[in-house]
Amino acid sequence: MLGETFEMVTEHYRFIGEKVYHRPQQVTAYCLEGEHYKMQTYQSGNPKFMLNGGKGKLCIEMNGCRDLYFKKYDEHCSFMHPKFMIKNLIWGGSFPDVGGNLTAINHTTGEKVLMELQERNSAGDDSKISGQAFDSQGNLAIEITGSWLDQIQITTLATGVTETIWSEPPMLENAHL
């Protein structure tokens, strides 16, 4: 193998990762396999530094794909990586952020999810997500709304029922110490 290789085998999973660095391109690939799943990823990033109004921002446009195989259900899903940023590098408190579009496809059933991730901004519309899930015939079945910092809701269009599928857990006691 080329570059830097890491392998870990336990009774619960097997992991092998490889990083290859060719200036200016860096490619990372790994495979993680457990009893009921297998995940394979390859990715390369295109980093850009911007002044961002004097505060500084590092933006990494990710190229690549993440493939998930659920052995129990005999399903193969894949999704593309969103844009990753680190903001306020020069001035202010730096923080990570994501933004852009994310597509997930179930290759076994033909279902698809299209998501838009809105990056944090000073207007208060922080970290909002919106998305649509389509069935195997391409019909809109579910709408997704919320924030990846607070909670995410889905609305099943056939029934009109909205449910929260994820909420931010409470902070641990003494988390800021």
C-alpha positions as CSV (number, residue, x, y, z in Angstrom):
1,M,0.0,0.0,0.0
2,L,1.0,3.6,-0.5
3,G,1.1,6.4,2.1
4,E,0.0,5.9,5.6
5,T,-2.0,2.8,6.5
6,F,-3.9,2.1,9.7
7,E,-5.5,-1.2,10.6
8,M,-7.5,-2.2,13.6
9,V,-9.3,-5.5,14.2
10,T,-11.4,-6.2,17.3
11,E,-14.1,-8.8,18.1
12,H,-16.8,-6.3,17.0
13,Y,-15.3,-4.7,13.9
14,R,-12.5,-4.5,11.4
15,F,-11.1,-1.2,10.1
16,I,-8.4,-0.4,7.5
17,G,-7.6,3.2,6.4
18,E,-5.2,4.6,3.9
19,K,-4.0,8.2,3.3
20,V,-2.2,9.0,0.1
21,Y,-0.7,12.5,-0.3
22,H,0.2,13.7,-3.8
23,R,0.8,17.4,-3.9
24,P,-1.6,19.1,-4.0
25,Q,-4.2,16.3,-3.8
26,Q,-4.7,14.2,-0.7
27,V,-6.9,11.1,-1.0
28,T,-8.2,9.1,2.0
29,A,-10.0,5.8,1.8
30,Y,-11.2,3.4,4.5
31,C,-13.3,0.3,5.0
32,L,-15.1,-0.4,8.3
33,E,-16.9,-3.7,8.7
34,G,-19.0,-5.1,11.5
35,E,-21.4,-8.0,11.9
36,H,-24.4,-6.2,10.3
37,Y,-22.8,-3.5,8.2
38,K,-19.9,-2.5,6.0
39,M,-18.9,1.1,5.2
40,Q,-16.4,2.1,2.4
41,T,-15.3,5.7,1.9
42,Y,-13.0,7.5,-0.5
43,Q,-12.6,11.3,-0.3
44,S,-10.3,14.1,-1.3
45,G,-10.6,17.7,-0.3
46,N,-10.0,20.9,-2.2
47,P,-9.0,23.4,0.6
48,K,-9.4,27.1,0.1
49,F,-8.5,29.9,2.5
50,M,-10.7,33.1,2.3
51,L,-10.5,36.3,4.3
52,N,-14.3,36.3,5.0
53,G,-14.5,39.9,6.0
54,G,-11.2,39.9,7.8
55,K,-12.1,36.9,10.1
56,G,-10.6,34.2,7.9
57,K,-12.3,31.0,6.8
58,L,-10.9,27.6,5.6
59,C,-13.3,25.9,3.3
60,I,-12.9,22.3,2.1
61,E,-15.0,21.1,-0.8
62,M,-15.1,17.4,-0.4
63,N,-15.0,15.1,-3.4
64,G,-15.9,11.4,-2.9
65,C,-18.6,9.2,-1.7
66,R,-19.5,7.1,1.4
67,D,-21.0,3.7,0.7
68,L,-23.0,1.8,3.4
69,Y,-24.0,-1.9,3.1
70,F,-26.6,-3.1,5.6
71,K,-26.2,-6.8,5.6
72,K,-29.4,-7.6,7.5
73,Y,-31.5,-5.8,5.0
74,D,-29.3,-6.5,1.9
75,E,-29.3,-2.8,1.1
76,H,-26.6,-0.6,-0.4
77,C,-26.8,3.2,0.3
78,S,-24.4,6.0,-0.6
79,F,-24.1,9.7,0.1
80,M,-21.9,12.6,-1.0
81,H,-20.0,14.8,1.4
82,P,-21.1,18.4,2.1
83,K,-18.8,21.3,2.2
84,F,-16.8,21.6,5.5
85,M,-15.6,25.0,6.9
86,I,-13.7,26.4,9.9
87,K,-14.7,30.0,10.4
88,N,-13.2,32.9,12.3
89,L,-9.6,31.7,12.0
90,I,-8.1,35.2,12.4
91,W,-10.5,37.1,14.5
92,G,-13.3,35.9,16.9
93,G,-13.9,32.4,18.3
94,S,-13.2,29.8,15.6
95,F,-15.9,27.1,15.0
96,P,-16.6,24.3,12.5
97,D,-19.5,24.5,10.1
98,V,-21.0,22.6,7.1
99,G,-23.0,23.8,4.2
100,G,-24.2,23.0,0.7
101,N,-26.1,20.0,-0.7
102,L,-26.1,16.4,0.3
103,T,-27.5,13.5,-1.8
104,A,-28.2,10.1,-0.4
105,I,-29.3,7.1,-2.6
106,N,-30.5,3.7,-1.7
107,H,-29.3,1.7,-4.7
108,T,-31.3,-1.4,-3.7
109,T,-34.7,0.3,-3.5
110,G,-34.2,3.3,-5.6
111,E,-35.2,5.8,-2.8
112,K,-33.4,9.1,-2.7
113,V,-32.9,12.0,-0.3
114,L,-31.9,15.5,-1.3
115,M,-30.7,17.8,1.6
116,E,-29.6,21.4,1.7
117,L,-27.5,22.4,4.7
118,Q,-27.4,26.1,5.4
119,E,-24.2,27.3,7.0
120,R,-24.2,29.5,10.1
121,N,-24.5,33.2,9.6
122,S,-25.0,36.4,11.6
123,A,-28.7,36.7,10.5
124,G,-29.7,34.1,13.0
125,D,-30.7,31.4,10.5
126,D,-28.0,29.1,11.9
127,S,-27.5,25.6,10.8
128,K,-30.9,25.0,9.2
129,I,-31.5,22.0,7.1
130,S,-34.2,21.3,4.6
131,G,-34.7,18.2,2.5
132,Q,-37.0,15.9,0.6
133,A,-37.1,12.1,0.5
134,F,-38.4,10.4,-2.6
135,D,-39.8,6.9,-3.0
136,S,-38.6,4.4,-5.6
137,Q,-41.0,5.9,-8.2
138,G,-39.6,9.4,-7.7
139,N,-42.6,10.7,-5.7
140,L,-42.0,13.1,-2.8
141,A,-42.8,11.1,0.3
142,I,-41.1,13.0,3.3
143,E,-40.1,16.5,4.0
144,I,-37.2,17.2,6.4
145,T,-36.7,20.4,8.4
146,G,-34.8,21.6,11.4
147,S,-31.3,22.3,12.5
148,W,-28.4,20.0,13.0
149,L,-27.6,21.9,16.2
150,D,-31.1,21.6,17.8
151,Q,-33.5,19.1,16.4
152,I,-34.6,17.5,13.1
153,Q,-38.2,16.8,12.1
154,I,-39.7,14.7,9.3
155,T,-43.2,15.1,7.9
156,T,-44.7,12.1,6.1
157,L,-46.7,13.7,3.3
158,A,-49.2,10.7,3.0
159,T,-50.4,11.1,6.6
160,G,-49.4,14.7,7.4
161,V,-47.7,13.4,10.7
162,T,-44.6,15.3,11.8
163,E,-42.2,13.7,14.3
164,T,-38.9,14.7,15.8
165,I,-36.2,12.1,14.8
166,W,-33.3,13.8,16.6
167,S,-32.9,16.3,19.4
168,E,-29.7,17.7,20.9
169,P,-29.0,15.8,24.1
170,P,-28.6,17.7,27.3
171,M,-25.1,18.9,28.3
172,L,-23.2,16.7,30.7
173,E,-22.8,18.0,34.2
174,N,-19.7,20.3,34.5
175,A,-19.2,20.1,30.7
176,H,-17.6,23.6,30.6
177,L,-14.9,22.8,33.2
